Amino acid sequence: MGKTELMVPTRYYARLAELLVRDRVDVSALLAGLGLSPQLLTHAQGLVPFSQVDRLLQHLVAGGVRSDLAFDLGKLLSASAHSFVGYGMLNSVNLDQALRFEAQYFRLILPSFQLRYHSGPDFGELTLTPRVAMSHVCLAFHLEAMGMAALREVSDLIGDRRPPCRLQLSIPEPPHHARYREIRDLQCRFGVASAPGVSLRLLGDPRALPLSMADANARSLAEERCRALVQQMTDVRELAGWVAMTLREVSEGLPTLSELAGMLNLSPRTLNRYLEREGTTYRELSGRVQHELACERLASGASVTEVAYSLGFSDTSNFARAFRARSGCSPSEYQRQARPGSGPINAAASMLAP
């Protein structure tokens, strides 16, 4: 039996089509050329495999699409775009209740990501992180789009009463970073990489911001519908791919098993048990990803010491032993062979252990 694919709503990617058409892209020809479903960018009420979204975004970026496409897509996505979830949000009593509703049913909005929300007397914070494995290009695109969409949602819900906000993204600063400075009362930081994700922090009490459309009966109906839809969903994600992606996206050191489990609301033992069912372990995955990153950073010209410390080693000798065990050569030898014009890299050094 084939693997079940994660399906995601097309309604958000249909808005992407609007931007591509505006940029004179032939959307139908683009999808046909990639062998992708026509409804990916043309059908606002359908579902498509998330792998098709990933392929499309990789193709667009490789083809030189403008860097601020995700930024503009996020600005188009209002709370009302979220179907029954958006209806429940709009009919909440205050901003705090609306954002809690969104977090509770975010799987209906975009099941490839998870949303967490917490608040206090002087803040409210949304944090979005990936639930499934995806390419770096796909991840970066979604994080920027969702960051802007979260800001748009808050503004839609409370109008010009939006408090100052702080937006933090794990992605590097994009070429169009100046556009963020044009947004009123927004502080923005890039490269915040304790884990791949984006967070929006409201610097004010979200419970003190009432919503004009508050209707308890309408919200109750929306919640009943959302609850029924969630019960029909099947979780098809594979955790090994997610773990490998998350390990690669954190630039300094590698998250521990406990830290990864905490992101998933699992115990470390439970996470490792799930990984074992998929034929691997945290130790195997972290060792492979660590070695891949070491090879990439050594080949880029970083010193052995810089690479060792960036991957969380306390000294270079431990790093050298671990590297030699997988490659059959020292980090310095690998780096010499990886330099342009130095000939082919030793086969043993270039092989990545599973």
N, C-alpha and C positions, 0 to 999 in steps of 0.2 A: 504494500500500500504506500502511495506517495506521501510526502510530508505535507501537512496542512499549512497553507500560507496565511499570514496575518493580513486581514482585509481592513482597509481604511476608507473613510468617507471621501468622496470626490469633491464635495462642495467647496473646500478650500482651494483645491488645485484648479477648479474651474475659474476662480478669481485670478489665479496665476496666468491663465490663458488670456484674460483681458489685458494684462500687462505685456505679454508676448506679442499679441496682435498690435498693440499700440507701438511696439518696437519693430513692427513690420516682419514678424516671424510667421511663416505659414504653418499654423498649428497642426492642421491635418496631415500635411506632408512630413512634418517632424515626427509625429506619432507613427505614421506608416513606415517611415524609414527605419525607425527603431524597433518595429514589430510590437508596439505597445497598443493596449486597448484604446479605441477611439474615445471612450467615455472618460478616460483619465482627465482630460482637460475640457471636455465639452458637456458633461452630464453632471448637473449639480446635485442629483439625488442618488447617485450610485455608490458602489463599493469597488475598489480595485486592490490587487495585491500590493503591499507596501514595497516589495522588491521592484515593481515597475516605477514607482515614484523615485526610488533610489537611482535606477538606471537613467531616468529622464534628467534628474538634477546633475548627475555626473556628466552627462552629455552636454547639457547647457553650459556648465562651468568650463568644461574642456574646450567648448566652442567659443569662449570669450564673451559670454553674456555679461551685461553690466554688473558691477559688484554690488549695487544697491537694490537688486531685484527683490531679495528677501525682505529688506527694509520696507520697500513700498508695498509688498504683499501684506505684511503685518499691519500696515496702516489701513488696509482695506477691510480687515476682519473685525467686525463689531460683535458685541454680545448677542445681538439678534441673529447672527449667522449660525449659532450653535443649536438650532432646532429646539427640542424640548428642554434641553439644559439651559439654553439662553432664555427661554420663556420663564423657567423657574427663577433664574437670576433676576430678570427684569421685574418680577413680582415679589421680590424679597423686601423685607422691612428696611434693611439698611445695607451698606456696602459690605460689612463684615458677613452678614448672612448670605449675601449673594456670592461672595467669593468662596465661602464654605460649601455652598451648593455646587459650585463649579468644580471644586476639588473632589467632592464626593462622587461626582458622575463624569469626571474628565475622560474616562475610558470611552464614553460615547462620543466625545469630541474628537480625540485623536488617540487611539489605543496604542500607538507606537511610543507614546510618552506618558509619564505620570506627573501629576500636579499635587504638590503639598502646600498647605496653607496654615499659617499660625499667626496669632495676633496678640496684642497686649494693649494697655491703656494709651500708648502713644505710637503704635505701629501696626501694620499688617504686612505680611510677606508671602508672596507667591514664589515657589521654586519648582521649576520644570526640569526633569531629567529623562533621559531615554530609557525605555523599557525593553527594547530589543536591539540587536546588533544592526549597524548600518555603516555605510562608508563615511569617512571624515567629511567629505563634501556635503553629503545629505544631512549629517548632524549639524554642521555649521549653518547651513541654510535654514533648517528648522529652528534652531536656537534663536537666530536673529529675527526671523519672522514671528516667533511666539513671543519674544520680548516686546516687540512693537505692538503685537496684538493685545498683550496684557495691558499695556499702557492705553491703547485705544479703548479697551473694555471699560477700564476704570473711568475714563473721561466720558464715555457714553452713559454710564450708570449714574454719575453724579454731576455731570456738566462742568461748569467753570469753577466748581468748588474743589477740584482735585488738589490734594495737598502736594507738597514737594515729594519727589520720588528719587530712589536710587536704583539704577539698573546695573546689574553685574552679569557679565557673560564670560564663559570659559574660552571663547574663541579669541584669536589674536585681533588686534585693532584692524578694522577693514580700511580700504582706501578711502571710503566715503565717511570716515569718522566725524568729519566736520558737520555732517547733517544732524548728528545727535546733539551737538552744541546749540542748534537752532531751536530745540524743543524747550519750552518754558518749564522752569522749576524741575529740571532733570539733571542729576549727576550720573555719569556713566563711566564704568570701568570695564576694560577688556583684559583677557588673560588671567582671570580669577579662576584657577584650575585645581581647586581641591577635589573636584569631580566634574565631569562634563555636564553642563547645564546652564540655566539662566535663572536669575532671581530678580524680582521687582519688589522693593521695599517701600511702602507708603509711610511717610514721616508725619503721621497724624493718627488719631483714633478712628478706625473705620466704622466703629459702632455709633459714632456721633454724626454719621453722614447718611441721612434717610434717603430712600428712593421714592421718587414721585409716583411711580406706578404700583406701589405696594398693594397686593391683594392676596390675602391668606388662602382663599379658596382656589384661586388660579394657581398659586404656588403648590398647593396640595395636589392638584390634578397633574401638574407637571412632574412632581416627585413620584407619583404613582406610576406614570408612564415611564419615567427614567428607570425606576426600580425594575419594572417588567423587562425593559430592554437589556439591562445589565445581566439579568438572570438568563437571557437567551445567548449571551456571548460566551465564547470558548477561548481560553487563554492558550495560544499556540506558540508562545515565545520559547526560544531555546536559550538557556542561561549561559551555556559555554560561550556562545558568540557574544553575548552581552558583556560577560566578564572580560573577555579578551579586548573588546572595544574600549571598555572603561579603563582598563589598565593602560592601553595605548594613549588615551586622550589626556591623561594626567602627566604633565611635563616634568614634574619634580618628584622622584621616588615613585613607588607603586603602592596603591591602596592595599591594606591588609585584608585578609579574609573577613575579619570582623567588621571592617569598615564597609566592604562591599555588601555583606549581609545586612548591615544596618540600613543601607540605601534601599534594600528590598523588603525591609521589615521582617527579616528572617533571622534565625539563629545561625551562627557560623556552621554548626553541625548539619543543620537542615540544608543550607546552601551547598555544602560539599557533597551531601548525599544526592542532591539533584544533579550535580556535576558528574558524579560517579555513574548515574543512570545514563548520562550522555557520553560515557566512555572516557572521562577525563577527571582531573582534580584541580583545585586551586593551585597547588604546587606545580603541577605540570604546565598549566596555562601561564602562570606568572613567570616561570623559568623561560618558556618559549618567547613570550612577549618581551621580557627583559633582554634576552639575547638579540632579538630582532631590533629593538631600540638601540642597543649597544652598537650593532653593526652599522645602522643608519648614521648614528652620531659620530662614530669613528670615521666613517667614509666622508662625512661632511667637513672634517678637519678639526673637530673638537679634540682637545688633549685627552689622554687616557685618564688623568686625574679628574678633569671636568666631567667626563662620561661616568666615571665610577660614582662620584658624589651625586650626580643628577639622577642616578638610578637607585640611590639609597644605600650604597655600600659605605661602610665606615672607613675603609682604607683601600688603596689600590691593589694591594696583594690579594685580598679576598676576591676583588673583582677579577683580577688576572686569572686566578685559579678557576673561578666559575666560568669565565670565558673560554679558557683552554679546554675545559672538560667538554664543552659543546662544540668547539670549533677545531680543536686539534692544533691550535697555534695561539700565540699570545696576542693581546690587543694591539701591541705595537707592530707585530708582524702583519696582522690583518690590515692595519691602517696603511702600512707601506705598500702592500699589494693592491689596496683599493685606490691608490692615487692614480690619476690619469696618466697614461703612458707607461705604467709600470708592468704591463702584461696582465694576463688573466689572473683573477683571484684564485688562490689555492682552493681546490674543490672542497676539501674538508672544512676550510674556513667559511665557505659560503653556504654550507648546508645548515639548515635550521632544524634542530631536533624537534620532533612532534611534542 
